[in-house]
Amino acid sequence: MSERTYLDENEGRSLTSRRGFLTGSAAALAGGALMAVPGAAFAHNTPEPPTDIDMLNFALTLEHLEAVFYTQGLKKFDANDFMKYLKNNRPYSEQGINGTLEGEEVRMEFTILRDHEQTHVEFLQGVIRSLGGKPVPECTYNFQKTAFKSVGNFFEVARVLENTGVTAYDGAVAHIENAKLQTAGATIATVEARHAAYLNLINGAQPFPSVFDKPVAPRKICGAVAPFIVSCPEPYGPYESLDALCSRLPNTVRK
C-alpha cells in the first residue's frame, strides 16, 4: 500500500502501515542493524503499573526523536532544496491547492515544527524533574540514508512520525493518573495533530482522514519507532536501558 494513501485506509491498519514504512526504511541501513530495539522485545507482561514519570519519559523519548529529526533535516536541506522539490513536485494539488508553495515559506514552517518539538522536550524535562524524576536523554538516530535521502523523503517521514505521535499521545494520556498532567499531555497531543494535518496536506494526503483518531498502546509505539534508533545511553535516565523503559509501558489502551 502506498504510504501516500495509508491514512485514507481504516484507522485499524494505520499503525501497521507506519511500522512497515519505518521498518522498510531501516532495512536499507546496515542490513537492518537499526532494529536493535524490536517491538518483540517489549512483548512480555508489564511487571507493575507504570508511574506518571514512566509515561512522561515515554513521551520525552518520542519528543527527543522528533526534535533531532527536524534539527538534522533542516541542516541537511536549505530553502533552495525545498524550492527545487516543490517546483517539481506538487502532491498537495491532490487536495485542491492550485497555487505554488514557496520553498522558503515551507522551510520556515519546518523550523516552527522543530521549535515546537524542542519546547516539548524542555517542558517534559522540567515536569519530570519537578516530580523528583530523572529525564531520559537523547538517543543516537540514523535518518541519513532514509529520511534525508531527499526532500520528498524528509516530508514523508515527518508525516509518518507526526501521525505516529498523535496516536502515541492518545494512547498514553489515559495511563497518566495526575489530572493536571493529563491536561498537559492533551495540549501537546493537539499540537502534534496540527503538525500531522499540515504534513498530510503537503504530502498529498487528507489533512483530517478520520472522525476519530485511534489511540495506540505505548509499548507498541516503542516498536514502531525502533527502526530509527541506533542506540541509547545506558543507563537510560533512571532505567537500565530503553528496553527497560518500554517494558514498563502498557501494552493495551485504557478504555
C-alpha positions as CSV (number, residue, x, y, z in Angstrom):
1,M,0.0,0.0,0.0
2,S,1.3,3.4,-0.9
3,E,2.5,5.4,2.1
4,R,0.9,8.5,0.4
5,T,-2.5,6.9,0.9
6,Y,-2.2,4.9,4.1
7,L,-4.1,7.4,6.2
8,D,-7.0,7.1,3.8
9,E,-7.4,3.5,4.9
10,N,-9.2,2.5,8.0
11,E,-7.5,3.5,11.2
12,G,-7.2,0.0,12.5
13,R,-4.5,-0.6,9.9
14,S,-2.7,2.7,10.3
15,L,0.0,1.7,12.8
16,T,0.8,-1.5,10.9
17,S,1.4,0.6,7.8
18,R,3.5,3.2,9.6
19,R,5.6,0.4,11.2
20,G,6.0,-1.2,7.9
21,F,7.2,2.0,6.3
22,L,9.7,2.7,9.1
23,T,10.9,-0.9,9.1
24,G,11.3,-0.8,5.4
25,S,13.4,2.3,5.7
26,A,15.6,0.7,8.3
27,A,16.2,-2.3,6.2
28,A,18.3,-0.2,3.9
29,L,20.6,0.7,6.7
30,A,23.4,-1.8,7.7
31,G,21.3,-4.9,6.9
32,G,18.7,-3.9,9.5
33,A,21.1,-3.1,12.2
34,L,18.8,-0.3,13.4
35,M,16.4,-3.0,14.7
36,A,18.3,-3.0,18.0
37,V,15.0,-2.2,19.8
38,P,12.5,-4.5,18.1
39,G,8.9,-4.5,19.1
40,A,9.1,-8.1,20.2
41,A,11.5,-7.1,23.0
42,F,8.5,-5.4,24.7
43,A,6.1,-8.4,24.4
44,H,6.3,-9.7,27.9
45,N,3.8,-8.5,30.6
46,T,4.4,-5.3,32.4
47,P,5.8,-6.3,35.9
48,E,4.0,-3.4,37.7
49,P,1.9,-0.4,36.7
50,P,3.9,2.4,35.1
51,T,4.2,5.6,37.1
52,D,3.4,9.0,35.7
53,I,7.1,9.6,35.4
54,D,7.4,6.5,33.2
55,M,4.7,7.8,31.0
56,L,6.3,11.2,30.8
57,N,9.7,9.7,29.9
58,F,8.0,7.7,27.2
59,A,6.7,11.0,25.8
60,L,10.1,12.5,26.2
61,T,11.6,9.7,24.2
62,L,9.4,10.5,21.3
63,E,9.9,14.2,21.5
64,H,13.7,13.8,21.6
65,L,13.5,11.7,18.4
66,E,11.3,14.3,16.6
67,A,13.4,17.3,17.8
68,V,16.6,15.7,16.5
69,F,14.9,14.7,13.3
70,Y,13.9,18.2,12.4
71,T,17.1,19.7,13.6
72,Q,19.2,17.4,11.4
73,G,16.9,17.6,8.4
74,L,17.0,21.4,8.4
75,K,20.8,21.3,8.5
76,K,20.7,18.9,5.5
77,F,18.2,20.8,3.3
78,D,18.2,24.6,2.8
79,A,15.5,26.8,1.3
80,N,16.8,26.2,-2.2
81,D,16.5,22.4,-1.8
82,F,12.9,22.9,-0.6
83,M,12.2,25.2,-3.6
84,K,13.5,22.8,-6.1
85,Y,11.4,19.9,-4.7
86,L,8.2,22.0,-4.6
87,K,8.8,23.3,-8.1
88,N,8.9,19.8,-9.5
89,N,6.5,18.1,-7.1
90,R,3.1,19.3,-6.2
91,P,1.4,16.4,-4.3
92,Y,-0.6,18.9,-2.3
93,S,-2.6,19.7,-5.5
94,E,-4.4,16.4,-4.9
95,Q,-6.1,18.2,-2.1
96,G,-7.3,21.2,-4.2
97,I,-4.3,23.5,-3.6
98,N,-3.6,25.1,-7.0
99,G,-1.1,27.7,-6.0
100,T,2.7,27.3,-5.6
101,L,4.1,26.7,-2.2
102,E,7.3,28.6,-1.8
103,G,10.3,26.6,-0.6
104,E,11.4,29.3,1.9
105,E,7.9,29.5,3.3
106,V,7.6,25.8,3.8
107,R,11.1,25.5,5.3
108,M,10.1,28.2,7.8
109,E,7.1,26.1,8.8
110,F,9.5,23.2,9.4
111,T,11.6,25.4,11.7
112,I,8.4,26.0,13.7
113,L,7.8,22.3,13.9
114,R,11.4,21.9,15.2
115,D,11.0,24.7,17.7
116,H,7.7,23.1,18.9
117,E,9.4,19.7,19.5
118,Q,12.3,21.3,21.2
119,T,9.9,23.2,23.5
120,H,8.1,19.9,24.2
121,V,11.4,18.3,25.2
122,E,12.2,21.2,27.6
123,F,8.7,21.2,29.1
124,L,8.7,17.4,29.7
125,Q,12.2,17.5,31.2
126,G,11.1,20.3,33.6
127,V,7.9,18.4,34.7
128,I,9.8,15.2,35.3
129,R,12.3,17.0,37.4
130,S,9.6,18.8,39.3
131,L,8.1,15.4,40.2
132,G,11.5,14.2,41.6
133,G,12.2,12.1,38.5
134,K,15.2,11.9,36.1
135,P,14.5,12.7,32.4
136,V,15.8,10.3,29.8
137,P,18.5,11.6,27.4
138,E,18.6,11.7,23.6
139,C,19.5,8.6,21.8
140,T,21.6,8.2,18.6
141,Y,19.4,8.1,15.5
142,N,20.1,7.4,11.8
143,F,17.9,9.3,9.3
144,Q,20.7,9.9,6.8
145,K,20.1,7.1,4.3
146,T,16.3,7.1,4.5
147,A,14.6,10.3,5.7
148,F,17.3,12.5,4.4
149,K,17.8,10.9,1.1
150,S,15.7,13.6,-0.5
151,V,13.4,16.5,0.5
152,G,10.5,14.3,-0.5
153,N,11.6,11.6,1.9
154,F,12.1,14.2,4.6
155,F,8.5,15.4,4.1
156,E,7.1,11.9,4.1
157,V,8.9,10.6,7.2
158,A,7.9,13.8,9.0
159,R,4.3,13.0,8.2
160,V,4.7,9.4,9.4
161,L,6.4,10.5,12.7
162,E,3.8,13.2,13.5
163,N,0.9,10.9,12.8
164,T,2.5,8.3,15.0
165,G,3.0,10.9,17.7
166,V,-0.7,11.7,17.7
167,T,-1.7,8.0,18.2
168,A,1.1,7.7,20.9
169,Y,-0.2,10.6,23.0
170,D,-3.8,9.4,22.5
171,G,-2.8,6.1,23.9
172,A,-0.6,7.4,26.7
173,V,-2.7,10.2,28.3
174,A,-5.3,7.8,29.8
175,H,-2.5,6.0,31.6
176,I,-1.4,9.1,33.5
177,E,-3.0,9.4,36.9
178,N,-2.4,13.1,37.7
179,A,-5.3,15.1,36.2
180,K,-3.1,18.2,35.6
181,L,-0.5,16.0,33.8
182,Q,-3.3,14.5,31.7
183,T,-4.3,18.0,30.6
184,A,-0.7,18.9,29.8
185,G,-0.4,15.8,27.7
186,A,-3.6,16.6,25.9
187,T,-2.4,20.1,25.0
188,I,0.7,18.5,23.4
189,A,-1.4,15.9,21.6
190,T,-3.5,18.6,19.9
191,V,-0.4,20.4,18.7
192,E,1.0,17.1,17.3
193,A,-2.3,16.7,15.5
194,R,-1.9,20.1,13.9
195,H,1.6,19.2,12.8
196,A,0.2,15.9,11.3
197,A,-2.6,17.7,9.4
198,Y,-0.1,20.2,7.8
199,L,2.2,17.4,6.8
200,N,-0.6,15.3,5.5
201,L,-1.6,18.2,3.3
202,I,1.8,19.0,1.8
203,N,2.3,15.2,1.1
204,G,-1.0,15.0,-0.8
205,A,-2.9,13.1,1.9
206,Q,-6.2,14.0,3.5
207,P,-5.4,16.5,6.3
208,F,-8.1,15.1,8.6
209,P,-8.5,11.5,7.5
210,S,-11.0,10.3,10.1
211,V,-13.7,11.3,12.5
212,F,-11.7,9.9,15.5
213,D,-8.0,9.2,15.9
214,K,-7.1,5.7,17.1
215,P,-5.0,5.5,20.3
216,V,-2.1,3.0,20.2
217,A,-0.6,1.4,23.3
218,P,2.7,3.0,24.4
219,R,4.7,-0.3,24.2
220,K,3.6,-0.8,20.6
221,I,4.8,2.7,19.8
222,C,8.2,1.7,21.1
223,G,8.3,-1.0,18.4
224,A,7.0,1.4,15.7
225,V,9.8,4.0,16.1
226,A,12.6,1.5,16.9
227,P,13.9,1.4,13.3
228,F,15.3,4.9,13.5
229,I,17.0,4.4,16.9
230,V,20.6,3.2,16.6
231,S,21.5,3.2,20.3
232,C,20.6,4.9,23.6
233,P,22.8,5.7,26.6
234,E,22.9,3.1,29.3
235,P,21.7,3.7,31.9
236,Y,18.8,5.4,30.1
237,G,17.9,8.1,32.6
238,P,16.5,6.2,35.6
239,Y,16.2,2.9,33.7
240,E,18.8,0.3,32.8
241,S,18.1,0.8,29.1
242,L,15.4,2.0,26.6
243,D,14.2,-1.6,26.6
244,A,13.7,-1.4,30.4
245,L,11.5,1.7,30.0
246,C,9.5,0.2,27.1
247,S,8.9,-3.0,29.1
248,R,7.3,-1.0,31.8
249,L,4.8,0.7,29.5
250,P,1.2,-0.5,28.9
251,N,0.6,-2.9,26.0
252,T,-3.0,-2.0,25.8
253,V,-5.1,1.1,25.5
254,R,-7.0,2.1,28.7
255,K,-10.7,2.3,27.9
